[in-house]
Amino acid sequence: MIDISTVKHTLIDIKKFIETFIRRKKGFIGFIIIMFFILTAILAEYIAPYDPYKITGIPYSPPDSNHILGTNDLGQDIFSETIYGARISLFIGFIAGLSSTILATIIGIIAGYYEGIISRILTGLMDMFLVVPGIPLIILLAVYLGPGIWNIITVITILSWAPAARVIKGHALSIKNRPFIEATKALGASNMRILAKHILPNVLPIIFANSILRIVDAILLEAAISFLGLGDPRTKSWGTMLYFAQQRGAFSTGAWWWILPPGICISITAIGFSLIAFTLDEIFNPRLESISWR
């Protein structure tokens, strides 16, 4: 049976959290930025004036009244490509960010709670992924797995979980050493119950804040993978737009209208998510209040 008082307390806590978040200017600005891009991706059919896969103008045409961001080498509308590119870039960002966060949470909590060989193996695995050069590993994995959205998500998940796992491990270790955990063990609670009922809930704020940063990493890594020509050329993402712009002479011919839109979108999206992550870190860690700007 559902405990009505628990539900009411939860709703009150959520309301307080939302009010606290909105009061912080940078968090609110970040939220507006991300919601703008999410709505753009959802409503792409209604916003984009053309089908991004169809030829609708003269190749390499600069911005004009018919194509506000010009056309690419095939005569496809750049503005429509940018709008539809938000879908793929954000989809990969959210899914890969969530996947790497889940992986980091599992490994980080286990490494922080258990001692001995388990902790040493998992910590060594974290250290290995933290020090291995990223670009060679990206190339190796992308070539091995081949093009495709889900393969890109797999590559990003493998590459981006370690930093978050290191942070989660540290917090799980500090919580494990608190007296209430020792008292719970003394009462006969199993390790799985302690992990699920006590460790995980106490590291959730850290997990939540780090998940936002993992989304930023995923969007940037997708752009890097696609720019290297290892993405899925059949899809329109901001990264593949930059790849084809580089391959087909946009940089050498000065076709800035093909280069700037995806680059600016990637940058602004990363800034938006970063502002949200910093604000969440301030809310969950009050000690940062004295050094934060609002």
Backbone bond lengths (Angstrom), bond angles and torsions (degrees), N, CA, C in turn:
res aa  C-N    CA-C-N  psi(-1)  N-CA   C-N-CA  omega(-1)  CA-C   N-CA-C  phi
1 M - - - 1.464 - - 1.534 109.91 -
2 I 1.325 116.29 140.52 1.459 121.51 -178.70 1.516 110.18 -76.13
3 D 1.332 116.01 130.31 1.459 122.42 176.82 1.526 108.67 -82.01
4 I 1.355 116.55 110.56 1.458 121.39 -175.90 1.524 111.28 -62.86
5 S 1.336 117.65 -38.87 1.462 120.50 -178.81 1.526 111.19 -65.32
6 T 1.341 116.48 -37.60 1.467 120.10 177.73 1.522 111.14 -64.73
7 V 1.335 115.55 -42.08 1.466 120.48 178.41 1.525 110.52 -61.87
8 K 1.347 116.79 -42.84 1.464 120.97 -179.52 1.523 110.97 -64.23
9 H 1.324 116.99 -42.28 1.461 120.32 178.30 1.529 111.00 -63.98
10 T 1.329 115.59 -38.78 1.465 119.63 178.65 1.517 111.22 -63.94
11 L 1.330 116.29 -44.26 1.463 120.60 179.27 1.530 111.26 -63.61
12 I 1.325 115.90 -39.16 1.473 120.02 177.86 1.527 110.35 -63.56
13 D 1.349 116.32 -42.87 1.465 120.35 179.22 1.525 110.82 -63.39
14 I 1.330 116.84 -41.26 1.463 120.68 178.66 1.528 110.76 -63.48
15 K 1.328 116.33 -42.52 1.458 120.64 178.47 1.526 111.09 -61.55
16 K 1.334 116.99 -44.00 1.463 120.96 178.85 1.525 110.84 -63.54
17 F 1.330 116.22 -40.50 1.461 119.96 179.29 1.530 110.94 -62.75
18 I 1.337 116.91 -45.10 1.469 120.80 179.83 1.519 110.68 -62.16
19 E 1.335 116.82 -43.82 1.461 120.55 179.57 1.533 110.93 -63.37
20 T 1.328 116.72 -41.45 1.465 120.78 178.57 1.519 110.95 -64.81
21 F 1.328 116.60 -41.37 1.468 121.29 -179.45 1.528 111.22 -64.29
22 I 1.334 116.52 -44.98 1.466 120.92 -177.16 1.522 111.29 -65.17
23 R 1.330 116.91 -31.68 1.463 119.84 -178.37 1.533 112.46 -67.85
24 R 1.304 117.17 -20.25 1.463 120.30 179.07 1.529 108.75 -89.55
25 K 1.333 114.73 118.49 1.463 119.89 -170.52 1.516 112.69 -60.73
26 K 1.334 116.43 -44.68 1.460 117.13 -175.14 1.527 111.96 -68.12
27 G 1.348 116.51 -34.68 1.459 118.94 176.49 1.517 111.68 -66.10
28 F 1.324 116.41 -41.04 1.463 120.75 179.42 1.526 110.63 -65.82
29 I 1.331 116.57 -40.76 1.470 120.24 177.43 1.525 110.47 -62.88
30 G 1.333 116.49 -44.06 1.457 120.11 177.83 1.519 112.06 -60.59
31 F 1.333 116.49 -41.38 1.465 120.90 178.82 1.532 110.73 -62.44
32 I 1.326 117.63 -43.03 1.466 121.30 179.20 1.526 110.57 -62.38
33 I 1.339 116.56 -42.47 1.465 120.60 179.90 1.531 110.91 -60.98
34 I 1.326 115.82 -48.38 1.466 119.34 -176.70 1.529 111.22 -67.99
35 M 1.336 117.28 -40.21 1.459 119.75 178.06 1.518 110.95 -63.04
36 F 1.330 116.98 -35.93 1.472 120.76 176.74 1.533 110.76 -59.30
37 F 1.333 116.83 -47.19 1.457 119.94 -178.40 1.531 111.60 -71.39
38 I 1.329 117.34 -35.21 1.465 119.80 177.58 1.528 110.45 -64.48
39 L 1.317 116.88 -45.95 1.466 120.56 178.49 1.522 110.78 -64.83
40 T 1.322 116.69 -36.82 1.464 120.16 176.82 1.520 110.79 -61.21
41 A 1.331 116.68 -43.59 1.462 120.70 179.56 1.526 111.39 -65.65
42 I 1.331 117.04 -42.27 1.465 120.90 -178.56 1.525 111.08 -66.63
43 L 1.317 116.58 -40.03 1.470 121.78 -174.89 1.525 112.54 -99.08
44 A 1.329 116.93 24.83 1.464 120.57 -174.64 1.530 112.72 -56.35
45 E 1.337 117.29 -39.43 1.472 120.18 -179.12 1.521 112.80 -61.98
46 Y 1.331 115.96 -29.99 1.461 120.47 -176.95 1.530 112.47 -91.72
47 I 1.332 116.62 -21.21 1.466 120.50 -177.67 1.527 111.45 -92.83
48 A 1.329 116.24 -43.84 1.468 120.12 -176.95 1.528 110.35 -69.13
49 P 1.324 117.87 129.33 1.470 120.12 -178.99 1.526 113.95 -74.62
50 Y 1.340 117.83 -20.35 1.460 121.28 -176.85 1.530 110.21 -135.88
51 D 1.336 114.21 163.91 1.464 120.48 169.43 1.526 106.79 -73.49
52 P 1.340 118.60 122.43 1.467 119.49 -175.09 1.523 114.05 -67.46
53 Y 1.333 117.35 -13.14 1.457 120.50 -179.25 1.528 112.52 -95.79
54 K 1.310 117.60 -4.34 1.461 121.49 -177.98 1.525 111.57 -104.22
55 I 1.336 115.20 149.43 1.460 121.26 177.06 1.527 108.13 -80.30
56 T 1.307 115.35 121.44 1.477 120.03 -174.61 1.523 113.30 -126.60
57 G 1.327 117.70 1.48 1.461 119.27 -178.59 1.514 111.89 -161.61
58 I 1.318 115.47 -171.70 1.456 122.25 179.26 1.531 108.95 -79.03
59 P 1.345 118.37 133.93 1.467 119.95 179.59 1.526 112.73 -56.80
60 Y 1.302 115.71 143.99 1.466 123.92 178.80 1.524 112.70 57.13
61 S 1.300 116.14 33.06 1.471 119.84 178.47 1.533 109.20 -81.10
62 P 1.336 119.40 128.09 1.469 120.94 177.63 1.521 110.91 -70.31
63 P 1.307 118.05 169.57 1.478 120.60 -179.08 1.526 112.40 -55.14
64 D 1.345 114.48 136.05 1.464 120.90 175.31 1.524 108.29 -149.06
65 S 1.306 117.41 -169.94 1.467 121.18 -176.79 1.524 112.54 -67.07
66 N 1.340 118.62 -26.65 1.469 121.55 -179.75 1.526 112.29 -87.20
67 H 1.317 116.12 -31.28 1.469 121.40 -179.48 1.527 107.13 -133.82
68 I 1.322 116.04 97.67 1.470 120.12 -169.74 1.532 112.64 -68.04
69 L 1.340 116.89 -18.97 1.461 120.33 174.25 1.529 111.76 -119.44
70 G 1.333 116.10 18.87 1.454 120.47 177.66 1.519 113.45 75.55
71 T 1.335 114.11 -167.17 1.467 120.55 -179.50 1.519 110.10 -129.63
72 N 1.338 115.27 164.53 1.463 120.02 178.55 1.529 110.36 -92.41
73 D 1.319 116.50 -164.04 1.467 120.65 -175.62 1.520 112.96 -68.90
74 L 1.334 117.12 -18.92 1.467 120.80 178.95 1.525 112.60 -97.06
75 G 1.325 117.34 -10.82 1.455 120.82 -175.42 1.518 113.12 93.79
76 Q 1.351 116.64 15.57 1.467 120.37 176.56 1.522 109.68 -83.88
77 D 1.327 115.97 146.66 1.462 121.70 -175.37 1.528 110.76 -73.38
78 I 1.347 116.63 122.70 1.460 121.62 -178.09 1.523 111.66 -68.09
79 F 1.319 117.46 -39.05 1.462 120.26 -179.80 1.527 110.52 -60.88
80 S 1.331 117.38 -44.13 1.462 121.28 178.84 1.528 110.84 -65.38
81 E 1.337 117.02 -39.12 1.464 120.45 176.72 1.530 110.91 -60.99
82 T 1.325 115.70 -41.43 1.465 119.82 -178.69 1.522 110.98 -66.25
83 I 1.320 117.13 -40.91 1.465 121.41 179.34 1.525 110.53 -63.19
84 Y 1.330 116.38 -49.24 1.459 119.65 -179.52 1.529 111.75 -70.96
85 G 1.337 116.68 -27.44 1.456 120.12 178.43 1.518 112.47 -63.45
86 A 1.344 116.85 -26.72 1.470 120.58 177.92 1.524 110.57 -61.35
87 R 1.322 117.17 -34.32 1.467 120.30 -179.08 1.522 111.60 -61.19
88 I 1.321 116.21 -52.30 1.456 120.19 -175.98 1.523 110.84 -68.40
89 S 1.333 116.50 -45.23 1.460 119.68 -177.82 1.527 111.79 -62.61
90 L 1.336 117.22 -44.24 1.462 120.14 179.66 1.526 111.69 -71.45
91 F 1.323 117.13 -37.16 1.463 120.32 178.13 1.524 110.29 -60.85
92 I 1.332 116.20 -49.26 1.462 120.05 178.18 1.523 110.41 -62.49
93 G 1.338 116.60 -41.01 1.455 120.58 -179.80 1.518 112.38 -60.34
94 F 1.342 116.85 -48.69 1.468 120.46 -177.34 1.527 111.71 -68.89
95 I 1.329 117.58 -45.85 1.464 119.94 -176.94 1.525 111.27 -68.67
96 A 1.326 116.57 -46.55 1.468 119.52 179.60 1.529 110.71 -66.96
97 G 1.332 117.01 -38.41 1.461 120.10 177.57 1.512 112.26 -63.10
98 L 1.346 116.81 -42.30 1.458 120.99 177.91 1.525 111.13 -65.99
99 S 1.328 116.44 -42.36 1.473 120.53 -178.84 1.520 111.31 -63.66
100 S 1.335 116.46 -46.24 1.469 119.42 -179.25 1.525 111.13 -67.45
101 T 1.344 117.56 -32.26 1.463 120.80 177.46 1.526 111.11 -67.07
102 I 1.328 116.37 -43.16 1.466 120.25 177.82 1.531 110.38 -61.49
103 L 1.325 116.42 -46.04 1.468 120.49 179.13 1.527 110.94 -62.51
104 A 1.336 116.38 -43.61 1.467 120.61 179.38 1.523 111.55 -64.32
105 T 1.329 117.03 -37.36 1.463 121.21 179.85 1.524 111.46 -65.31
106 I 1.316 115.98 -46.96 1.474 120.21 -179.31 1.528 110.96 -61.48
107 I 1.333 115.55 -50.48 1.467 119.61 -177.30 1.528 111.01 -68.87
108 G 1.341 117.05 -42.14 1.460 120.73 -177.61 1.519 112.98 -64.61
109 I 1.325 117.01 -44.25 1.469 120.08 -179.00 1.527 111.06 -67.48
110 I 1.325 116.61 -43.68 1.467 119.55 179.88 1.522 110.53 -63.99
111 A 1.343 116.74 -43.11 1.470 120.43 -179.94 1.521 111.66 -65.70
112 G 1.327 117.25 -32.38 1.453 120.76 -179.91 1.518 113.50 -79.39
113 Y 1.322 116.76 -31.31 1.471 120.00 -175.29 1.530 112.34 -87.11
114 Y 1.323 115.87 -46.16 1.467 118.94 -176.97 1.526 110.51 -84.48
115 E 1.312 115.80 153.70 1.450 122.23 178.52 1.525 109.48 -112.51
116 G 1.323 115.71 175.03 1.452 120.26 173.98 1.513 113.41 80.00
117 I 1.328 115.57 -144.00 1.455 122.51 -171.03 1.529 111.88 -63.19
118 I 1.340 117.35 -37.17 1.466 120.09 -178.93 1.522 110.26 -62.49
119 S 1.320 116.52 -48.27 1.459 120.38 -179.45 1.526 111.22 -63.86
120 R 1.332 117.36 -41.02 1.463 120.55 -178.97 1.526 111.61 -65.13
121 I 1.316 117.13 -41.11 1.471 120.72 179.98 1.528 110.39 -64.71
122 L 1.326 116.73 -48.37 1.454 120.35 -177.19 1.532 111.54 -68.25
123 T 1.330 117.09 -38.29 1.460 120.26 177.17 1.523 110.63 -65.78
124 G 1.324 116.77 -40.01 1.458 120.40 176.03 1.514 111.99 -62.54
125 L 1.341 116.13 -38.24 1.462 120.51 177.39 1.530 110.82 -63.63
126 M 1.332 116.39 -42.89 1.475 120.35 176.13 1.520 110.69 -58.70
127 D 1.329 115.44 -49.58 1.464 120.07 -177.77 1.529 111.21 -59.93
128 M 1.325 116.41 -39.00 1.457 119.97 -179.50 1.521 111.16 -62.79
129 F 1.343 116.95 -45.56 1.465 119.81 -179.49 1.524 112.37 -72.42
130 L 1.334 116.91 -22.22 1.461 119.78 178.09 1.525 112.14 -76.80
131 V 1.317 117.65 -30.26 1.464 120.62 -175.71 1.527 113.83 -101.08
132 V 1.341 117.78 -16.83 1.468 119.76 179.64 1.521 108.98 -66.82
133 P 1.335 119.33 131.91 1.475 121.70 178.55 1.524 111.41 -57.31
134 G 1.329 116.22 130.67 1.459 120.63 -172.54 1.510 114.54 -70.34
135 I 1.335 117.72 -47.17 1.467 121.04 -173.81 1.525 112.51 -62.01
136 P 1.349 120.06 -48.75 1.476 118.65 177.68 1.529 112.92 -58.98
137 L 1.340 116.06 -38.52 1.470 119.07 179.77 1.527 110.50 -68.92
138 I 1.340 117.21 -38.09 1.467 120.93 175.56 1.521 110.35 -58.02
139 I 1.323 115.86 -48.74 1.468 120.83 -178.26 1.524 110.81 -62.03
140 L 1.333 115.71 -45.59 1.469 120.48 -178.56 1.525 111.25 -60.82
141 L 1.329 116.70 -50.35 1.464 120.38 -177.30 1.518 111.50 -67.28
142 A 1.335 117.01 -42.17 1.468 120.23 -177.69 1.525 111.23 -65.60
143 V 1.327 116.54 -40.03 1.467 119.91 178.14 1.527 110.65 -67.25
144 Y 1.330 115.89 -40.79 1.464 120.09 -178.56 1.531 111.92 -66.69
145 L 1.327 116.57 -43.58 1.464 120.48 -176.85 1.519 112.76 -81.27
146 G 1.343 117.12 -27.35 1.457 120.49 -179.74 1.515 112.24 87.20
147 P 1.348 117.16 171.94 1.464 120.62 -178.71 1.523 111.69 -70.55
148 G 1.312 115.37 159.97 1.461 121.24 -179.04 1.509 110.90 138.53
149 I 1.315 116.77 142.55 1.462 121.00 -177.10 1.521 111.12 -60.37
150 W 1.332 117.69 -45.44 1.466 120.29 -176.30 1.519 111.32 -70.65
151 N 1.321 117.33 -29.11 1.458 119.33 174.72 1.527 110.96 -69.32
152 I 1.326 117.13 -38.08 1.463 121.09 175.95 1.531 109.75 -62.76
153 I 1.332 116.39 -43.44 1.467 120.49 178.21 1.530 110.44 -60.36
154 T 1.333 116.83 -40.55 1.468 120.94 178.70 1.520 110.99 -62.98
155 V 1.332 116.17 -44.83 1.469 120.70 179.66 1.526 110.39 -60.78
156 I 1.327 116.64 -46.54 1.467 121.19 -177.79 1.526 110.47 -64.77
157 T 1.330 116.74 -41.12 1.471 120.38 178.99 1.524 110.96 -60.29
158 I 1.329 115.99 -44.48 1.463 120.72 -179.46 1.524 111.49 -63.63
159 L 1.332 116.41 -35.09 1.463 120.63 -173.77 1.517 114.54 -85.40
160 S 1.345 118.77 -24.35 1.467 119.47 -166.28 1.526 115.87 -112.83
161 W 1.322 119.32 6.70 1.465 120.22 -176.41 1.524 113.59 -82.83
162 A 1.342 117.63 -27.25 1.461 120.83 -169.24 1.531 114.95 -63.02
163 P 1.345 120.63 -44.95 1.483 118.46 179.98 1.526 113.31 -58.68
164 A 1.334 116.34 -43.03 1.466 119.47 178.78 1.521 111.03 -66.74
165 A 1.328 117.47 -39.01 1.468 120.58 179.56 1.521 111.40 -61.65
166 R 1.329 116.95 -37.24 1.468 120.94 178.52 1.526 110.80 -63.35
167 V 1.342 116.85 -43.82 1.470 121.01 179.56 1.528 110.74 -66.34
168 I 1.328 116.59 -44.70 1.468 121.13 -179.14 1.521 110.66 -64.28
169 K 1.320 116.82 -38.94 1.470 120.58 177.85 1.529 111.04 -59.17
170 G 1.329 116.66 -44.68 1.457 120.44 -179.57 1.516 112.76 -61.24
171 H 1.330 116.59 -42.07 1.463 120.22 179.73 1.528 110.78 -71.16
172 A 1.327 117.12 -39.57 1.467 119.93 178.17 1.528 110.58 -62.99
173 L 1.324 117.01 -38.04 1.461 121.44 179.42 1.529 111.14 -65.81
174 S 1.341 116.56 -40.76 1.463 119.47 179.88 1.529 111.58 -67.68
175 I 1.326 116.86 -37.36 1.470 120.45 179.03 1.527 110.73 -70.54
176 K 1.319 115.97 -36.75 1.466 120.52 -179.59 1.533 111.96 -59.66
177 N 1.333 116.08 -32.19 1.469 120.30 -176.53 1.527 113.47 -87.74
178 R 1.317 118.25 5.35 1.461 120.32 179.41 1.531 110.93 -81.15
179 P 1.327 116.80 153.32 1.478 120.29 -175.07 1.524 114.26 -58.82
180 F 1.338 118.19 -35.41 1.463 118.01 -175.32 1.531 111.74 -67.52
181 I 1.342 117.01 -26.67 1.459 119.50 175.72 1.528 110.18 -70.04
182 E 1.332 115.89 -41.33 1.471 119.65 176.82 1.529 110.56 -62.71
183 A 1.332 116.58 -39.34 1.463 119.95 178.53 1.522 110.96 -65.09
184 T 1.324 116.08 -39.02 1.474 120.11 178.84 1.519 110.91 -64.74
185 K 1.336 116.20 -41.22 1.466 119.49 176.54 1.527 111.12 -61.77
186 A 1.334 115.67 -40.92 1.468 120.13 -179.07 1.520 111.76 -63.37
187 L 1.327 117.08 -28.28 1.458 120.91 178.65 1.524 112.54 -80.83
188 G 1.328 116.23 -1.73 1.461 119.97 174.51 1.511 115.36 95.50
189 A 1.331 117.85 13.42 1.468 120.20 179.44 1.527 110.20 -68.38
190 S 1.317 116.90 141.61 1.461 121.43 179.11 1.532 110.17 -76.32
191 N 1.328 114.55 163.02 1.466 119.11 178.90 1.532 111.78 -60.74
192 M 1.334 116.45 -41.04 1.469 119.79 -179.53 1.524 110.94 -64.12
193 R 1.315 117.17 -38.25 1.463 120.08 179.19 1.537 110.48 -67.70
194 I 1.322 116.29 -40.57 1.467 119.59 178.47 1.528 110.53 -64.29
195 L 1.332 115.84 -42.25 1.467 119.76 179.07 1.523 111.39 -62.58
196 A 1.343 115.91 -44.85 1.466 120.40 -175.06 1.523 113.11 -77.36
197 K 1.340 117.41 -37.23 1.466 121.16 -172.51 1.528 114.04 -95.45
198 H 1.335 117.29 -21.58 1.458 118.65 -172.90 1.540 113.13 -125.36
199 I 1.326 117.08 -48.11 1.467 119.15 -177.50 1.528 110.73 -71.34
200 L 1.338 117.02 -54.18 1.467 121.09 -176.36 1.526 113.01 -57.83
201 P 1.343 119.96 -49.77 1.471 119.05 179.50 1.526 113.85 -58.92
202 N 1.321 116.90 -31.88 1.465 120.01 -178.38 1.530 113.35 -79.62
203 V 1.335 117.57 -18.94 1.465 119.32 177.20 1.531 111.81 -102.69
204 L 1.325 116.75 -0.49 1.472 119.66 -179.35 1.532 113.49 -56.49
205 P 1.333 119.51 -42.80 1.470 117.96 177.37 1.523 113.23 -57.47
206 I 1.324 116.90 -40.28 1.464 121.13 178.10 1.521 110.31 -66.70
207 I 1.326 115.84 -40.66 1.467 120.31 178.70 1.526 110.18 -63.09
208 F 1.322 116.12 -42.74 1.451 121.51 -178.55 1.522 111.06 -62.00
209 A 1.337 116.25 -47.99 1.468 120.30 -179.71 1.523 111.32 -64.58
210 N 1.333 117.10 -40.85 1.464 120.01 -179.80 1.520 112.97 -70.20
211 S 1.336 116.81 -27.71 1.467 119.12 178.82 1.530 111.02 -63.51
212 I 1.337 116.94 -34.48 1.464 120.20 177.66 1.525 110.33 -64.67
213 L 1.330 116.37 -42.90 1.462 120.15 178.49 1.525 111.62 -66.20
214 R 1.324 117.27 -32.03 1.458 119.62 177.53 1.528 110.88 -68.15
215 I 1.327 117.64 -32.34 1.466 120.85 175.77 1.516 110.13 -65.28
216 V 1.335 116.21 -42.41 1.469 120.25 176.52 1.531 109.97 -59.01
217 D 1.331 116.44 -48.16 1.462 120.55 179.06 1.524 111.38 -58.11
218 A 1.338 116.00 -41.03 1.463 120.17 -177.47 1.527 111.11 -65.31
219 I 1.320 117.40 -42.58 1.467 120.75 179.25 1.533 110.63 -63.84
220 L 1.337 116.39 -43.23 1.461 120.35 179.90 1.531 111.28 -68.53
221 L 1.333 116.90 -39.37 1.460 119.75 178.89 1.520 111.63 -68.02
222 E 1.329 117.01 -37.37 1.473 119.31 176.47 1.519 110.17 -61.22
223 A 1.336 116.34 -42.96 1.463 120.02 178.58 1.529 110.77 -62.36
224 A 1.346 116.13 -41.32 1.465 120.06 -180.00 1.526 111.47 -66.58
225 I 1.333 116.32 -44.54 1.467 120.64 179.74 1.527 110.72 -61.85
226 S 1.330 116.14 -45.73 1.465 120.12 -179.53 1.524 111.21 -67.38
227 F 1.335 117.37 -39.20 1.458 121.03 -179.64 1.526 111.17 -63.37
228 L 1.339 116.48 -31.44 1.465 120.96 177.16 1.525 112.24 -77.78
229 G 1.336 116.66 -1.68 1.453 120.45 179.77 1.509 114.04 83.38
230 L 1.337 117.00 16.30 1.463 121.58 -177.28 1.520 112.45 -106.39
231 G 1.331 116.58 6.18 1.454 120.93 178.10 1.513 111.56 -87.32
232 D 1.318 115.60 -165.44 1.461 121.41 179.78 1.530 108.80 -95.85
233 P 1.335 118.65 106.04 1.461 120.77 -176.62 1.531 113.58 -69.64
234 R 1.331 116.43 -9.43 1.469 119.79 -179.26 1.520 112.40 -82.63
235 T 1.324 117.40 -9.79 1.462 120.97 -177.63 1.522 110.39 -111.69
236 K 1.322 114.81 159.40 1.462 121.21 177.55 1.528 108.37 -104.44
237 S 1.301 115.89 102.18 1.468 120.69 172.10 1.519 106.92 -122.98
238 W 1.325 116.21 168.20 1.462 119.49 178.16 1.525 110.19 -63.09
239 G 1.307 117.48 -34.16 1.456 120.82 178.97 1.522 112.71 -68.15
240 T 1.335 117.57 -44.01 1.467 119.83 179.37 1.529 111.00 -68.40
241 M 1.337 117.54 -30.75 1.467 120.05 174.96 1.529 110.45 -60.76
242 L 1.332 116.44 -44.47 1.461 120.12 178.73 1.524 111.13 -67.02
243 Y 1.332 116.78 -35.83 1.462 120.23 178.80 1.523 110.75 -62.50
244 F 1.332 117.32 -50.85 1.460 120.12 -179.01 1.528 111.86 -67.81
245 A 1.335 116.91 -31.93 1.459 119.66 175.78 1.526 110.33 -63.00
246 Q 1.332 116.65 -40.54 1.463 120.45 179.60 1.529 110.84 -71.81
247 Q 1.325 117.19 -40.43 1.459 121.45 -177.11 1.527 112.61 -70.01
248 R 1.305 117.25 -30.88 1.464 120.89 -172.26 1.525 113.75 -108.97
249 G 1.329 115.07 22.16 1.453 119.03 166.22 1.504 117.99 88.11
250 A 1.313 118.39 12.26 1.463 119.46 -179.62 1.526 111.29 -64.72
251 F 1.332 116.82 -36.07 1.464 120.38 -179.90 1.528 111.06 -70.12
252 S 1.321 116.85 -40.96 1.471 120.20 -177.21 1.521 112.89 -77.39
253 T 1.326 117.47 -28.46 1.465 120.77 -178.79 1.522 112.89 -93.29
254 G 1.320 117.02 -4.35 1.465 120.29 178.45 1.516 114.09 77.07
255 A 1.327 117.69 26.13 1.474 121.20 178.85 1.525 109.01 -80.09
256 W 1.323 115.73 71.87 1.468 121.76 -174.31 1.516 112.96 -61.55
257 W 1.336 117.13 -29.16 1.462 120.51 -177.90 1.530 112.67 -67.10
258 W 1.330 117.08 -15.60 1.464 121.34 177.07 1.528 110.95 -91.33
259 I 1.337 116.74 -26.52 1.458 121.81 -174.58 1.531 112.37 -91.17
260 L 1.330 116.43 -45.65 1.462 120.42 -172.03 1.533 115.03 -65.88
261 P 1.337 120.02 -44.99 1.478 118.55 -175.52 1.525 114.65 -55.40
262 P 1.349 119.98 -52.57 1.474 117.24 179.30 1.514 112.64 -66.24
263 G 1.332 117.35 -36.44 1.460 119.93 179.14 1.516 112.22 -63.93
264 I 1.334 116.56 -42.76 1.463 120.62 178.63 1.521 110.69 -66.35
265 C 1.326 117.68 -40.56 1.475 121.07 179.50 1.530 111.34 -62.87
266 I 1.327 116.78 -42.63 1.462 120.41 178.19 1.529 110.02 -61.55
267 S 1.327 116.20 -44.78 1.466 120.81 -177.53 1.525 111.59 -65.10
268 I 1.329 117.08 -46.85 1.467 120.50 -177.48 1.530 110.57 -66.37
269 T 1.324 116.84 -40.11 1.468 120.20 178.05 1.523 110.86 -62.10
270 A 1.328 116.60 -44.29 1.465 120.38 178.29 1.527 110.92 -61.83
271 I 1.326 116.79 -40.26 1.474 120.37 177.89 1.523 110.43 -63.48
272 G 1.341 116.88 -43.69 1.461 120.88 -179.98 1.516 112.81 -59.26
273 F 1.332 116.31 -48.29 1.469 119.93 178.76 1.531 111.30 -65.13
274 S 1.330 117.36 -37.48 1.455 120.69 179.80 1.526 111.32 -65.16
275 L 1.328 117.29 -40.27 1.464 120.83 177.37 1.530 110.91 -61.79
276 I 1.326 116.15 -40.68 1.473 119.82 177.55 1.525 110.59 -64.53
277 A 1.344 116.18 -44.25 1.469 120.26 -178.98 1.525 111.45 -62.90
278 F 1.326 117.43 -42.84 1.467 120.34 179.60 1.527 110.92 -64.62
279 T 1.323 116.67 -38.94 1.460 120.25 179.55 1.522 110.97 -66.77
280 L 1.324 117.06 -42.25 1.462 120.02 177.12 1.526 110.91 -62.10
281 D 1.326 116.06 -38.42 1.458 119.60 178.67 1.526 111.12 -63.58
282 E 1.324 116.98 -38.42 1.460 121.04 177.34 1.528 111.54 -65.83
283 I 1.337 116.20 -41.74 1.464 120.37 -178.45 1.528 110.82 -66.41
284 F 1.331 116.24 -44.47 1.457 120.47 -176.29 1.531 112.63 -80.48
285 N 1.331 116.48 -17.64 1.462 120.63 179.25 1.518 108.62 -127.85
286 P 1.327 118.47 86.48 1.474 122.33 -175.38 1.523 114.07 -58.48
287 R 1.331 117.88 -19.81 1.462 119.77 179.74 1.518 112.22 -65.15
288 L 1.346 117.37 -18.74 1.453 120.75 178.80 1.522 112.81 -80.18
289 E 1.340 117.04 -8.72 1.465 120.96 -176.26 1.529 111.63 -56.87
290 S 1.331 116.49 -41.02 1.461 119.91 -173.76 1.517 113.30 -69.76
291 I 1.364 117.54 -17.57 1.459 119.22 -178.15 1.517 111.72 -114.70
292 S 1.319 117.98 7.69 1.464 120.96 -177.28 1.519 109.93 -94.14
293 W 1.358 113.54 154.66 1.456 118.53 171.46 1.509 108.40 -109.15
294 R 1.315 118.66 151.34 1.459 121.28 -176.19 1.519 110.48 -122.93
